[in-house]
Amino acid sequence: MKIGITCYPTYGGSGAVATELGLELARRGHEVHFVSYAQPFRLTTFHPGIFFHEVEMMPYPLFEYPPYSLALAVSLHGVTVEHDLDLLHVHYAVPHATSAWVAREMLRADGRDVRIITTLHGTDITLVGQDASFRPITRFSIERSDGLTAVSEHLKARTTETFGCEGRRIRVIPNFVDPETYDRASTDCHRKDLADPGEKIVMHISNFRRVKRIDDVVKIFARIAERVPSRLVLIGDGPERGLAARTAEEEGVGGRTTFLGKLESVAPLLACADLFLLPSEEESFGLVALEAQASGVPVVGSAGSGLEEVLEPGVTGWLHPVGDVESMASSGARVLADGDLWRATSAASRERAVTRFSAERVVPEYEAYYREVVGDAAHRLAAASGTAPASGDGAPGDAAPQGDGA
């Protein structure tokens, strides 16, 4: 199958998942074309079957803000025509699903067509889609997609509640990891460069937006450090980095907090971590929590979000109400101080990630859904022309699974 993928190329869960999905699809023999304004940050080397098309933006003084959405639509149209794509898989509803719809309308005007699948990742629904200026176009773009996926049941429910979409139209296909990449036992660790002997390493990775509650990360660590010798390692960057630094000084742990900035590969660092903190106000799934689990790192985070589908509370980590710094710190300090508990939690975390969220298990769910969406479209087209096969005669997509993929 020839598949076009559009995602944000910058650091973040949606871009990481979209890129890893494209790489896995190429390994399975598909032809994958990435279309975006820059090369995705995890697409750094040559891979057979992978192609990148940069969206061309026209500099023009009249445009104070260049219309990227329209430029993307033109690129998606051109790549689809040139490479005869079967499917456009866009990650993040606005503007990507909107641009894909415009591209498809352009194609239909030329007597061509292409299917569109939109994957919802979180803030496109919980933040951008909630804004009054974007709500109508977000709903329109979702409704015009031929297929819809969400990364968690939590996000599916939020989408249905927010936009009144039919829940049955949304297929839940969770995020995934490559167990070999996040194998603690076989990954070179930089522990001696991050902490002194005898210190535990507490880690947080994010884009440092307000929703991540970076000040809570630091406050939790400060309370853990009172009980267990430890060091906080912060990976990523964003608008709340300054707040994190100030909070560390106020809490008296500035000298025990290390900022590493944005890094393309976090697996070697997760292999060093003893505890991962993710006290976010909202997590639609929490890909980084899954990566931590795959690395055998216990996770402490916020309840009432998609994290409850990733973690098994009390077994692979602990979840507490948003803002409950004291309880999160108590859980973190307890697992760090108890070697037997840490080893059991670490092993259970790795086991859950490998058995439930491996690429080997999840990517075939996307492939089956692709066949279902493209096959259903072909069947409808044939029915309209009076040439559709009778039920049971092998119509495309008949064998596609109907489960939600959770």
C-alpha positions as a printed NumPy array, in Angstrom:
array([[  0.   ,   0.   ,   0.   ],
       [  1.158,   3.574,  -0.696],
       [  0.571,   5.759,   2.339],
       [  1.   ,   9.487,   2.913],
       [  1.666,  10.554,   6.513],
       [  1.442,  14.104,   7.824],
       [  2.474,  15.046,  11.35 ],
       [  4.133,  17.815,  13.284],
       [  7.868,  17.193,  12.856],
       [  8.878,  18.753,  16.163],
       [  9.389,  17.095,  19.531],
       [  6.184,  15.635,  20.908],
       [  4.222,  12.428,  21.178],
       [  2.148,  12.749,  17.994],
       [  5.18 ,  13.312,  15.773],
       [  7.107,  10.503,  17.45 ],
       [  4.264,   8.013,  17.033],
       [  3.598,   9.018,  13.417],
       [  7.27 ,   8.671,  12.5  ],
       [  7.725,   5.322,  14.237],
       [  4.534,   4.091,  12.569],
       [  5.868,   5.093,   9.159],
       [  9.154,   3.319,   9.806],
       [  7.383,   0.146,  10.914],
       [  5.067,   0.248,   7.888],
       [  8.061,   0.57 ,   5.572],
       [  9.698,  -2.446,   7.231],
       [  6.514,  -4.352,   6.421],
       [  6.811,  -3.519,   2.732],
       [  4.607,  -0.442,   2.41 ],
       [  5.689,   2.727,   0.598],
       [  5.482,   5.671,   2.996],
       [  5.583,   9.374,   2.075],
       [  5.96 ,  11.928,   4.88 ],
       [  4.596,  15.389,   4.029],
       [  5.377,  18.235,   6.429],
       [  7.163,  21.576,   6.715],
       [ 10.312,  19.901,   8.093],
       [ 11.739,  16.417,   8.389],
       [ 10.338,  14.622,  11.468],
       [ 12.845,  14.668,  14.323],
       [ 13.016,  10.867,  14.52 ],
       [ 13.534,  10.489,  10.778],
       [ 17.237,  11.236,  10.703],
       [ 18.722,   8.555,   8.429],
       [ 17.894,   6.791,   5.174],
       [ 15.283,   4.029,   5.347],
       [ 14.157,   1.947,   2.348],
       [ 10.547,   2.69 ,   1.443],
       [ 10.512,   6.065,   3.24 ],
       [ 10.254,   9.363,   1.356],
       [ 10.021,  12.913,   2.672],
       [  8.307,  15.816,   0.893],
       [  8.807,  19.292,   2.322],
       [  5.866,  21.658,   2.085],
       [  6.889,  24.7  ,   0.082],
       [  5.881,  28.041,   1.535],
       [  5.67 ,  31.131,  -0.668],
       [  7.181,  34.249,   0.923],
       [  4.854,  37.132,   0.184],
       [  4.675,  40.452,   2.073],
       [  0.877,  40.397,   2.066],
       [  0.88 ,  37.257,   4.217],
       [  1.804,  38.26 ,   7.751],
       [  1.267,  34.596,   8.638],
       [  1.925,  32.33 ,   5.615],
       [ -1.075,  30.016,   5.   ],
       [  0.567,  26.702,   5.878],
       [ -2.734,  24.817,   5.815],
       [ -3.266,  25.657,   2.138],
       [  0.357,  24.967,   1.232],
       [  0.062,  21.576,   2.928],
       [ -3.138,  20.814,   0.995],
       [ -1.344,  21.576,  -2.281],
       [  1.561,  19.329,  -1.292],
       [ -0.74 ,  16.475,  -0.276],
       [ -2.568,  16.805,  -3.591],
       [  0.677,  16.8  ,  -5.567],
       [  2.248,  13.854,  -3.726],
       [ -0.959,  11.839,  -4.044],
       [ -1.094,  12.408,  -7.805],
       [  2.609,  11.864,  -8.428],
       [  2.898,   8.695,  -6.351],
       [ -0.661,   7.36 ,  -6.672],
       [ -1.228,   7.155,  -2.923],
       [ -3.952,   4.903,  -1.557],
       [ -4.35 ,   6.672,   1.735],
       [ -3.55 ,   9.871,   3.632],
       [ -2.973,   9.256,   7.331],
       [ -2.869,  12.577,   9.171],
       [ -1.923,  12.967,  12.807],
       [ -3.599,  15.802,  14.72 ],
       [ -6.961,  17.098,  13.592],
       [ -6.183,  20.762,  12.879],
       [ -4.847,  21.718,  10.465],
       [ -3.795,  18.346,   9.073],
       [ -7.22 ,  16.738,   8.627],
       [ -8.507,  20.019,   7.222],
       [ -5.688,  20.197,   4.69 ],
       [ -6.212,  16.56 ,   3.71 ],
       [ -9.909,  17.247,   3.052],
       [ -9.026,  20.22 ,   0.809],
       [ -6.521,  18.032,  -1.057],
       [ -9.165,  15.355,  -1.556],
       [-11.67 ,  17.868,  -2.905],
       [ -9.021,  19.03 ,  -5.392],
       [ -8.436,  15.419,  -6.402],
       [-12.135,  14.759,  -6.869],
       [-12.395,  17.77 ,  -9.149],
       [ -9.795,  16.009, -11.323],
       [-11.659,  12.682, -11.236],
       [ -9.352,  11.109,  -8.635],
       [ -9.839,  10.209,  -4.982],
       [ -7.962,   9.2  ,  -1.826],
       [ -9.024,   7.98 ,   1.605],
       [ -8.296,   9.999,   4.756],
       [ -7.637,   8.583,   8.221],
       [ -7.194,  11.024,  11.089],
       [ -5.491,  10.004,  14.319],
       [ -6.399,  12.092,  17.351],
       [ -3.587,  12.461,  19.86 ],
       [ -4.832,  14.717,  22.623],
       [ -4.402,  18.47 ,  22.634],
       [ -5.975,  18.696,  19.184],
       [ -9.17 ,  17.714,  21.04 ],
       [ -8.614,  18.787,  24.649],
       [ -7.004,  22.177,  23.944],
       [ -7.081,  23.421,  20.33 ],
       [-10.451,  21.862,  19.544],
       [-12.018,  23.407,  22.634],
       [-11.229,  26.948,  21.492],
       [-14.271,  28.693,  20.039],
       [-12.305,  29.837,  16.989],
       [-11.29 ,  26.259,  16.095],
       [-14.157,  24.127,  17.378],
       [-16.312,  24.217,  14.189],
       [-13.423,  23.427,  11.82 ],
       [-12.129,  20.699,  14.133],
       [-15.525,  19.008,  14.17 ],
       [-15.935,  19.437,  10.415],
       [-12.514,  17.901,   9.732],
       [-13.183,  14.959,  12.022],
       [-16.552,  14.27 ,  10.42 ],
       [-15.115,  14.416,   6.88 ],
       [-12.421,  11.841,   7.63 ],
       [-13.061,   8.359,   6.241],
       [-11.511,   6.782,   9.303],
       [-10.812,   8.002,  12.822],
       [ -8.484,   6.597,  15.43 ],
       [ -7.732,   7.701,  18.975],
       [ -4.755,   6.662,  21.07 ],
       [ -6.862,   5.768,  24.127],
       [-10.392,   5.06 ,  25.288],
       [-10.042,   8.181,  27.425],
       [ -9.452,  10.358,  24.357],
       [-12.225,   8.616,  22.44 ],
       [-14.652,   9.486,  25.24 ],
       [-13.423,  13.09 ,  25.378],
       [-13.853,  13.444,  21.611],
       [-17.355,  12.004,  21.659],
       [-18.324,  14.248,  24.566],
       [-16.773,  17.4  ,  23.1  ],
       [-17.9  ,  17.126,  19.483],
       [-20.879,  14.813,  19.636],
       [-19.156,  12.368,  17.285],
       [-20.45 ,   8.831,  17.009],
       [-18.208,   6.817,  19.293],
       [-18.492,   3.769,  17.071],
       [-16.662,   5.631,  14.301],
       [-13.533,   6.009,  16.39 ],
       [-11.169,   3.043,  16.467],
       [ -8.903,   2.977,  19.501],
       [ -5.378,   1.975,  18.529],
       [ -2.886,   2.661,  21.32 ],
       [  0.589,   4.094,  21.029],
       [  3.416,   1.587,  20.849],
       [  7.133,   1.097,  21.454],
       [  9.926,  -0.978,  20.007],
       [ 10.924,  -3.22 ,  22.942],
       [ 14.455,  -3.596,  21.602],
       [ 15.042,   0.175,  21.564],
       [ 13.892,   0.544,  25.17 ],
       [ 15.591,  -2.539,  26.582],
       [ 17.27 ,  -1.511,  29.815],
       [ 19.407,  -4.632,  29.894],
       [ 21.047,  -4.005,  26.511],
       [ 21.252,  -0.196,  26.447],
       [ 24.433,   1.668,  27.324],
       [ 23.681,   3.807,  30.35 ],
       [ 25.208,   7.187,  31.219],
       [ 24.489,   6.842,  34.922],
       [ 27.916,   7.958,  36.127],
       [ 27.509,  11.157,  34.102],
       [ 24.133,  11.957,  35.652],
       [ 24.415,  11.097,  39.34 ],
       [ 26.896,  10.329,  42.091],
       [ 27.307,   6.776,  43.383],
       [ 24.434,   5.86 ,  45.656],
       [ 22.051,   8.46 ,  44.22 ],
       [ 18.768,   7.499,  42.563],
       [ 17.812,   9.15 ,  39.28 ],
       [ 14.335,  10.665,  39.032],
       [ 13.442,  11.681,  35.47 ],
       [ 10.879,  13.735,  33.565],
       [ 10.626,  14.198,  29.783],
       [  8.208,  16.607,  28.096],
       [  7.76 ,  19.758,  26.044],
       [  7.516,  21.8  ,  29.262],
       [  4.047,  23.167,  28.58 ],
       [  1.757,  24.269,  31.413],
       [ -0.345,  21.111,  31.145],
       [  2.704,  19.07 ,  32.224],
       [  2.785,  20.822,  35.635],
       [  6.565,  21.143,  35.691],
       [  6.519,  22.896,  39.064],
       [  4.813,  19.817,  40.524],
       [  7.586,  17.641,  39.087],
       [ 10.155,  19.662,  41.009],
       [  8.097,  19.781,  44.206],
       [  7.571,  16.02 ,  44.14 ],
       [ 11.288,  15.483,  43.645],
       [ 12.172,  17.854,  46.492],
       [ 10.082,  15.77 ,  48.881],
       [ 11.545,  12.517,  47.556],
       [ 15.075,  13.883,  47.972],
       [ 14.409,  14.53 ,  51.67 ],
       [ 14.003,  10.775,  52.148],
       [ 16.169,   9.185,  49.436],
       [ 19.49 ,  10.499,  48.052],
       [ 18.561,  11.337,  44.47 ],
       [ 18.939,  13.661,  41.513],
       [ 16.325,  15.081,  39.137],
       [ 17.049,  14.878,  35.394],
       [ 14.792,  16.99 ,  33.159],
       [ 14.787,  16.346,  29.407],
       [ 13.053,  18.635,  26.921],
       [ 12.361,  22.322,  26.714],
       [  9.479,  24.734,  26.452],
       [  7.725,  27.732,  28.003],
       [  7.772,  26.376,  31.581],
       [ 11.512,  25.697,  31.808],
       [ 12.101,  28.965,  33.629],
       [  9.405,  28.042,  36.157],
       [ 11.102,  24.693,  36.747],
       [ 14.428,  26.378,  37.442],
       [ 12.875,  28.897,  39.842],
       [ 10.916,  26.21 ,  41.667],
       [ 14.061,  24.099,  42.063],
       [ 15.828,  27.015,  43.733],
       [ 12.849,  27.782,  45.949],
       [ 12.594,  24.137,  47.008],
       [ 16.318,  23.953,  47.739],
       [ 17.114,  21.353,  45.06 ],
       [ 18.636,  23.598,  42.385],
       [ 21.989,  21.903,  42.785],
       [ 20.429,  18.466,  42.418],
       [ 18.46 ,  19.281,  39.257],
       [ 19.95 ,  18.783,  35.783],
       [ 18.452,  20.237,  32.594],
       [ 19.509,  18.345,  29.452],
       [ 17.323,  20.159,  26.904],
       [ 15.868,  18.558,  23.781],
       [ 17.359,  15.226,  22.751],
       [ 16.481,  13.064,  19.74 ],
       [ 17.056,   9.774,  21.556],
       [ 15.959,   9.279,  25.147],
       [ 16.297,   5.496,  25.395],
       [ 19.887,   5.569,  26.753],
       [ 18.783,   8.007,  29.457],
       [ 15.628,   6.134,  30.43 ],
       [ 17.848,   3.086,  30.896],
       [ 19.5  ,   4.998,  33.761],
       [ 16.303,   6.175,  35.446],
       [ 14.999,   4.733,  38.704],
       [ 11.692,   6.626,  38.694],
       [  9.699,   8.598,  36.137],
       [  7.387,  11.459,  37.09 ],
       [  4.423,  12.514,  34.942],
       [  2.022,  14.571,  37.11 ],
       [  0.331,  16.205,  34.1  ],
       [ -3.032,  17.883,  34.307],
       [ -4.062,  15.893,  31.221],
       [ -2.52 ,  12.97 ,  29.343],
       [ -4.507,  11.436,  26.511],
       [ -2.157,   8.454,  26.555],
       [  1.322,   9.318,  27.805],
       [  3.753,   7.875,  25.254],
       [  6.747,   8.806,  27.38 ],
       [  5.258,   6.852,  30.302],
       [  5.056,   3.823,  28.021],
       [  8.68 ,   4.324,  26.957],
       [  9.649,   4.516,  30.616],
       [  7.78 ,   1.306,  31.378],
       [  9.447,  -0.457,  28.459],
       [ 12.746,   0.622,  30.023],
       [ 11.733,  -0.957,  33.321],
       [ 11.154,   2.378,  35.067],
       [  8.284,   2.69 ,  37.58 ],
       [  6.029,   5.67 ,  36.862],
       [  4.238,   8.021,  39.242],
       [  1.619,  10.215,  37.592],
       [ -1.868,  11.725,  37.622],
       [ -5.085,   9.761,  37.789],
       [ -8.151,  10.51 ,  35.682],
       [ -6.442,  10.418,  32.288],
       [ -5.204,   8.065,  29.599],
       [ -2.366,   7.023,  31.898],
       [ -4.77 ,   4.593,  33.524],
       [ -4.733,   2.617,  30.278],
       [ -0.931,   2.581,  30.168],
       [ -0.086,   1.85 ,  33.804],
       [ -1.441,  -0.814,  36.078],
       [ -1.733,   1.131,  39.352],
       [  0.065,  -0.558,  42.218],
       [  1.815,  -2.945,  39.852],
       [  3.751,  -0.902,  37.287],
       [  3.391,   2.492,  38.967],
       [  1.152,   4.75 ,  41.009],
       [ -1.499,   7.33 ,  40.064],
       [ -2.786,  10.08 ,  42.326],
       [ -5.135,  13.048,  41.845],
       [ -3.751,  15.981,  39.873],
       [ -1.798,  18.274,  42.176],
       [ -1.451,  15.763,  45.02 ],
       [  2.267,  16.36 ,  45.38 ],
       [  2.535,  14.707,  48.804],
       [  0.991,  11.393,  47.731],
       [  3.061,  11.255,  44.548],
       [  6.225,  11.931,  46.537],
       [  5.331,   9.232,  49.09 ],
       [  4.816,   6.633,  46.347],
       [  8.036,   7.636,  44.636],
       [ 10.122,   7.585,  47.799],
       [  8.697,   4.225,  48.859],
       [  9.598,   2.428,  45.621],
       [ 13.06 ,   4.005,  45.526],
       [ 13.801,   2.988,  49.132],
       [ 12.578,  -0.605,  48.801],
       [ 14.845,  -2.611,  46.496],
       [ 12.538,  -5.626,  46.301],
       [  9.529,  -3.44 ,  45.459],
       [ 11.523,  -1.549,  42.822],
       [ 12.692,  -4.757,  41.123],
       [  9.16 ,  -6.196,  41.061],
       [  7.685,  -2.976,  39.709],
       [ 10.449,  -2.629,  37.115],
       [  9.937,  -6.183,  35.831],
       [  6.144,  -5.766,  35.708],
       [  6.524,  -2.465,  33.83 ],
       [  8.72 ,  -4.038,  31.17 ],
       [  6.406,  -7.036,  30.843],
       [  3.3  ,  -4.879,  30.375],
       [  4.941,  -2.685,  27.748],
       [  6.247,  -5.642,  25.754],
       [  3.11 ,  -7.772,  25.851],
       [  0.474,  -5.069,  25.353],
       [  2.104,  -2.161,  23.555],
       [  4.827,  -3.522,  21.296],
       [  5.066,  -2.411,  17.671],
       [  4.693,  -6.05 ,  16.641],
       [  1.238,  -6.119,  18.203],
       [ -0.075,  -2.623,  17.468],
       [  1.129,  -1.808,  13.932],
       [ -0.856,  -4.702,  12.381],
       [ -3.975,  -3.073,  13.857],
       [ -3.241,   0.015,  11.76 ],
       [ -2.653,  -2.145,   8.678],
       [ -5.976,  -3.915,   9.177],
       [ -7.75 ,  -0.588,   9.616],
       [ -6.138,   0.781,   6.453],
       [ -7.437,  -2.21 ,   4.49 ],
       [-10.853,  -1.782,   6.04 ],
       [-11.139,   1.921,   5.16 ],
       [ -9.702,   1.604,   1.656],
       [-11.646,  -1.594,   1.019],
       [-14.937,  -0.111,   2.198],
       [-14.421,   2.843,  -0.116],
       [-13.742,   0.554,  -3.071],
       [-16.796,  -1.504,  -2.218],
       [-19.033,   1.572,  -2.062],
       [-17.671,   2.822,  -5.376],
       [-18.31 ,  -0.556,  -6.982],
       [-21.815,  -0.665,  -5.522],
       [-22.584,   2.73 ,  -6.993],
       [-21.522,   1.485, -10.411],
       [-23.414,  -1.783, -10.036],
       [-20.317,  -3.997,  -9.984],
       [-19.976,  -4.698,  -6.246],
       [-19.426,  -8.359,  -5.316],
       [-22.137, -10.036,  -3.34 ],
       [-21.69 , -10.382,   0.409],
       [-19.185, -13.144,   1.143],
       [-17.598, -12.956,  -2.321],
       [-14.374, -11.49 ,  -1.046],
       [-15.152,  -7.766,  -0.992],
       [-12.12 ,  -5.822,   0.168],
       [-11.997,  -5.341,   3.903],
       [-14.365,  -8.252,   4.726],
       [-11.699,  -9.902,   6.875],
       [-10.669,  -6.78 ,   8.755],
       [-11.101,  -7.097,  12.532],
       [-13.891,  -5.086,  14.097],
       [-12.468,  -4.687,  17.609],
       [-11.357,  -1.293,  18.884],
       [ -7.731,  -2.337,  19.15 ],
       [ -7.393,  -1.324,  22.8  ]])
